[in-house]
Amino acid sequence: MGDYDSIYGFAAVGLTIFPTDGLSDEEIARLIRQTSEGCGIIYMTESLMERMKNELQKYQDKISPAIIAIPGVSKNTGIGIRNVKKSVEQAVGSDILFENK
C-alpha cells in the first residue's frame, strides 16, 4: 500500500497492490480497515505510514495484520530498508547487505 511508483513492482511477484495516489486520508483509512480484515501482512510505504499514523495506532497491539514499513521512492526515513534487510537476514540466515570495511 502506498504511492503507485513505489509499489507497482510488488504486483510482479503476485502481491495485491493498493495504490493510494489521489486518495483522501479518510479513503485511505477505509482502505486500511478493509484490507486488514483479509490480510495477515500489509506492506506500507514509510511516507504513507507517517501520514496515517493516527489510523495505524489502532493496529499497534494487534497480532494481525502485521503492518510493515517498506521504502518508497521518496520521503524515506530508513526504517523500511532496515525492515526489509532484517526480513532477508531471517529468511536466508545471512546479512546480504554486509559492507566490507
Rosetta constraint file for C-alpha pairs under 8 A:
AtomPair CA 1 CA 7 HARMONIC 6.76 0.50
AtomPair CA 1 CA 17 HARMONIC 6.02 0.50
AtomPair CA 1 CA 18 HARMONIC 4.71 0.50
AtomPair CA 1 CA 19 HARMONIC 5.81 0.50
AtomPair CA 1 CA 20 HARMONIC 6.85 0.50
AtomPair CA 1 CA 42 HARMONIC 7.21 0.50
AtomPair CA 1 CA 43 HARMONIC 6.08 0.50
AtomPair CA 1 CA 44 HARMONIC 4.67 0.50
AtomPair CA 1 CA 45 HARMONIC 6.55 0.50
AtomPair CA 1 CA 48 HARMONIC 7.97 0.50
AtomPair CA 2 CA 6 HARMONIC 6.72 0.50
AtomPair CA 2 CA 7 HARMONIC 6.35 0.50
AtomPair CA 2 CA 18 HARMONIC 6.69 0.50
AtomPair CA 2 CA 19 HARMONIC 5.28 0.50
AtomPair CA 2 CA 20 HARMONIC 5.30 0.50
AtomPair CA 2 CA 21 HARMONIC 7.38 0.50
AtomPair CA 2 CA 44 HARMONIC 5.82 0.50
AtomPair CA 2 CA 45 HARMONIC 5.28 0.50
AtomPair CA 2 CA 47 HARMONIC 7.99 0.50
AtomPair CA 2 CA 48 HARMONIC 5.96 0.50
AtomPair CA 2 CA 72 HARMONIC 7.83 0.50
AtomPair CA 3 CA 7 HARMONIC 6.53 0.50
AtomPair CA 3 CA 19 HARMONIC 5.30 0.50
AtomPair CA 3 CA 20 HARMONIC 5.44 0.50
AtomPair CA 3 CA 21 HARMONIC 5.29 0.50
AtomPair CA 3 CA 45 HARMONIC 7.68 0.50
AtomPair CA 3 CA 72 HARMONIC 7.77 0.50
AtomPair CA 4 CA 8 HARMONIC 5.60 0.50
AtomPair CA 4 CA 18 HARMONIC 7.96 0.50
AtomPair CA 4 CA 19 HARMONIC 4.92 0.50
AtomPair CA 4 CA 20 HARMONIC 7.13 0.50
AtomPair CA 4 CA 21 HARMONIC 6.64 0.50
AtomPair CA 5 CA 73 HARMONIC 6.99 0.50
AtomPair CA 6 CA 45 HARMONIC 7.47 0.50
AtomPair CA 6 CA 71 HARMONIC 7.77 0.50
AtomPair CA 6 CA 72 HARMONIC 4.88 0.50
AtomPair CA 6 CA 73 HARMONIC 5.43 0.50
AtomPair CA 7 CA 11 HARMONIC 7.67 0.50
AtomPair CA 7 CA 17 HARMONIC 6.66 0.50
AtomPair CA 7 CA 19 HARMONIC 7.30 0.50
AtomPair CA 7 CA 72 HARMONIC 7.67 0.50
AtomPair CA 8 CA 12 HARMONIC 7.68 0.50
AtomPair CA 8 CA 17 HARMONIC 6.86 0.50
AtomPair CA 9 CA 13 HARMONIC 7.51 0.50
AtomPair CA 10 CA 14 HARMONIC 6.80 0.50
AtomPair CA 10 CA 15 HARMONIC 5.61 0.50
AtomPair CA 10 CA 16 HARMONIC 7.54 0.50
AtomPair CA 10 CA 17 HARMONIC 6.91 0.50
AtomPair CA 11 CA 15 HARMONIC 4.97 0.50
AtomPair CA 11 CA 16 HARMONIC 5.99 0.50
AtomPair CA 11 CA 17 HARMONIC 6.21 0.50
AtomPair CA 20 CA 28 HARMONIC 6.71 0.50
AtomPair CA 23 CA 27 HARMONIC 5.80 0.50
AtomPair CA 23 CA 28 HARMONIC 6.28 0.50
AtomPair CA 24 CA 28 HARMONIC 6.26 0.50
AtomPair CA 25 CA 29 HARMONIC 6.06 0.50
AtomPair CA 25 CA 52 HARMONIC 7.26 0.50
AtomPair CA 26 CA 30 HARMONIC 6.17 0.50
AtomPair CA 27 CA 31 HARMONIC 6.20 0.50
AtomPair CA 28 CA 32 HARMONIC 6.13 0.50
AtomPair CA 29 CA 33 HARMONIC 6.26 0.50
AtomPair CA 29 CA 52 HARMONIC 7.47 0.50
AtomPair CA 29 CA 55 HARMONIC 6.39 0.50
AtomPair CA 30 CA 34 HARMONIC 6.17 0.50
AtomPair CA 31 CA 35 HARMONIC 5.93 0.50
AtomPair CA 32 CA 36 HARMONIC 5.91 0.50
AtomPair CA 33 CA 37 HARMONIC 6.68 0.50
AtomPair CA 34 CA 38 HARMONIC 7.37 0.50
AtomPair CA 35 CA 39 HARMONIC 6.01 0.50
AtomPair CA 35 CA 42 HARMONIC 7.93 0.50
AtomPair CA 36 CA 40 HARMONIC 7.23 0.50
AtomPair CA 36 CA 42 HARMONIC 7.57 0.50
AtomPair CA 36 CA 64 HARMONIC 7.60 0.50
AtomPair CA 36 CA 65 HARMONIC 5.74 0.50
AtomPair CA 37 CA 65 HARMONIC 7.99 0.50
AtomPair CA 39 CA 64 HARMONIC 7.85 0.50
AtomPair CA 39 CA 65 HARMONIC 6.18 0.50
AtomPair CA 40 CA 64 HARMONIC 5.37 0.50
AtomPair CA 40 CA 65 HARMONIC 4.38 0.50
AtomPair CA 40 CA 66 HARMONIC 6.19 0.50
AtomPair CA 41 CA 64 HARMONIC 7.12 0.50
AtomPair CA 41 CA 65 HARMONIC 5.02 0.50
AtomPair CA 41 CA 66 HARMONIC 4.66 0.50
AtomPair CA 41 CA 67 HARMONIC 5.89 0.50
AtomPair CA 41 CA 68 HARMONIC 7.30 0.50
AtomPair CA 42 CA 65 HARMONIC 6.53 0.50
AtomPair CA 42 CA 66 HARMONIC 6.13 0.50
AtomPair CA 42 CA 67 HARMONIC 4.75 0.50
AtomPair CA 42 CA 68 HARMONIC 6.16 0.50
AtomPair CA 43 CA 67 HARMONIC 5.87 0.50
AtomPair CA 43 CA 68 HARMONIC 4.82 0.50
AtomPair CA 43 CA 69 HARMONIC 5.97 0.50
AtomPair CA 43 CA 70 HARMONIC 6.34 0.50
AtomPair CA 44 CA 48 HARMONIC 6.61 0.50
AtomPair CA 44 CA 49 HARMONIC 6.45 0.50
AtomPair CA 44 CA 67 HARMONIC 6.85 0.50
AtomPair CA 44 CA 68 HARMONIC 6.05 0.50
AtomPair CA 44 CA 69 HARMONIC 5.14 0.50
AtomPair CA 44 CA 70 HARMONIC 5.79 0.50
AtomPair CA 45 CA 49 HARMONIC 6.26 0.50
AtomPair CA 45 CA 69 HARMONIC 5.55 0.50
AtomPair CA 45 CA 70 HARMONIC 4.81 0.50
AtomPair CA 45 CA 71 HARMONIC 5.58 0.50
AtomPair CA 45 CA 72 HARMONIC 5.29 0.50
AtomPair CA 45 CA 80 HARMONIC 7.42 0.50
AtomPair CA 46 CA 50 HARMONIC 6.22 0.50
AtomPair CA 46 CA 69 HARMONIC 5.37 0.50
AtomPair CA 46 CA 70 HARMONIC 5.89 0.50
AtomPair CA 46 CA 71 HARMONIC 5.84 0.50
AtomPair CA 46 CA 72 HARMONIC 6.53 0.50
AtomPair CA 46 CA 75 HARMONIC 7.40 0.50
AtomPair CA 46 CA 76 HARMONIC 5.97 0.50
AtomPair CA 46 CA 77 HARMONIC 7.08 0.50
AtomPair CA 46 CA 79 HARMONIC 7.42 0.50
AtomPair CA 46 CA 80 HARMONIC 6.29 0.50
AtomPair CA 47 CA 51 HARMONIC 6.20 0.50
AtomPair CA 47 CA 72 HARMONIC 7.25 0.50
AtomPair CA 47 CA 74 HARMONIC 7.64 0.50
AtomPair CA 47 CA 75 HARMONIC 5.76 0.50
AtomPair CA 47 CA 76 HARMONIC 6.53 0.50
AtomPair CA 48 CA 52 HARMONIC 6.02 0.50
AtomPair CA 49 CA 53 HARMONIC 5.65 0.50
AtomPair CA 49 CA 56 HARMONIC 7.47 0.50
AtomPair CA 49 CA 69 HARMONIC 7.17 0.50
AtomPair CA 52 CA 56 HARMONIC 6.17 0.50
AtomPair CA 53 CA 57 HARMONIC 6.25 0.50
AtomPair CA 54 CA 58 HARMONIC 7.70 0.50
AtomPair CA 56 CA 60 HARMONIC 6.67 0.50
AtomPair CA 59 CA 64 HARMONIC 7.85 0.50
AtomPair CA 59 CA 65 HARMONIC 7.43 0.50
AtomPair CA 62 CA 66 HARMONIC 7.87 0.50
AtomPair CA 68 CA 80 HARMONIC 7.73 0.50
AtomPair CA 68 CA 83 HARMONIC 7.44 0.50
AtomPair CA 69 CA 79 HARMONIC 6.77 0.50
AtomPair CA 69 CA 80 HARMONIC 4.67 0.50
AtomPair CA 69 CA 83 HARMONIC 6.83 0.50
AtomPair CA 70 CA 79 HARMONIC 7.48 0.50
AtomPair CA 70 CA 80 HARMONIC 3.88 0.50
AtomPair CA 70 CA 81 HARMONIC 6.33 0.50
AtomPair CA 70 CA 83 HARMONIC 7.11 0.50
AtomPair CA 70 CA 84 HARMONIC 6.87 0.50
AtomPair CA 71 CA 76 HARMONIC 5.99 0.50
AtomPair CA 71 CA 78 HARMONIC 7.18 0.50
AtomPair CA 71 CA 79 HARMONIC 7.53 0.50
AtomPair CA 71 CA 80 HARMONIC 4.52 0.50
AtomPair CA 71 CA 81 HARMONIC 5.73 0.50
AtomPair CA 72 CA 76 HARMONIC 6.41 0.50
AtomPair CA 76 CA 80 HARMONIC 7.55 0.50
AtomPair CA 78 CA 82 HARMONIC 6.35 0.50
AtomPair CA 79 CA 83 HARMONIC 6.16 0.50
AtomPair CA 80 CA 84 HARMONIC 6.24 0.50
AtomPair CA 81 CA 85 HARMONIC 5.98 0.50
AtomPair CA 82 CA 86 HARMONIC 6.06 0.50
AtomPair CA 83 CA 87 HARMONIC 6.18 0.50
AtomPair CA 84 CA 88 HARMONIC 6.24 0.50
AtomPair CA 85 CA 89 HARMONIC 6.12 0.50
AtomPair CA 85 CA 95 HARMONIC 7.58 0.50
AtomPair CA 85 CA 96 HARMONIC 7.88 0.50
AtomPair CA 85 CA 97 HARMONIC 7.43 0.50
AtomPair CA 86 CA 90 HARMONIC 6.20 0.50
AtomPair CA 87 CA 91 HARMONIC 6.14 0.50
AtomPair CA 88 CA 92 HARMONIC 6.04 0.50
AtomPair CA 88 CA 93 HARMONIC 7.75 0.50
AtomPair CA 88 CA 94 HARMONIC 7.77 0.50
AtomPair CA 88 CA 95 HARMONIC 7.65 0.50
AtomPair CA 88 CA 96 HARMONIC 7.69 0.50
AtomPair CA 89 CA 93 HARMONIC 5.07 0.50
AtomPair CA 89 CA 94 HARMONIC 4.88 0.50
AtomPair CA 89 CA 95 HARMONIC 5.21 0.50
AtomPair CA 89 CA 96 HARMONIC 7.03 0.50
AtomPair CA 90 CA 94 HARMONIC 7.32 0.50
